[in-house]
């Protein structure tokens, strides 16, 4: 026989708080399935967008590298042409 049931309840609740048994939401509850699906869809959409951005970045980078290589080739050809023109007049004037 318990004389003061309120005190027993109070002691039990204090003990439960001390050991961390009090949860923020009632036990045996699940998140709604719609929330789970929405978060999964959001994550999937973000991942898809990120992949598309990375793919476009790689394509752009590849195009830029091709353009740089072409410009370097053109520059090299022009430098050779300038060197050839520098040596040509001096060889003509000497004979």
Buried (B, 14 or more C-beta within 10 A) or exposed (E): EEEEEEEEEEEEEEEEEEEEEEEEEEEEEEEEEEEEEEEEEEEEEEEEEEEEEEEEEEEEEEEEEEEEEEEEEEEEEEEEEEEEEEEEEEEEEEE
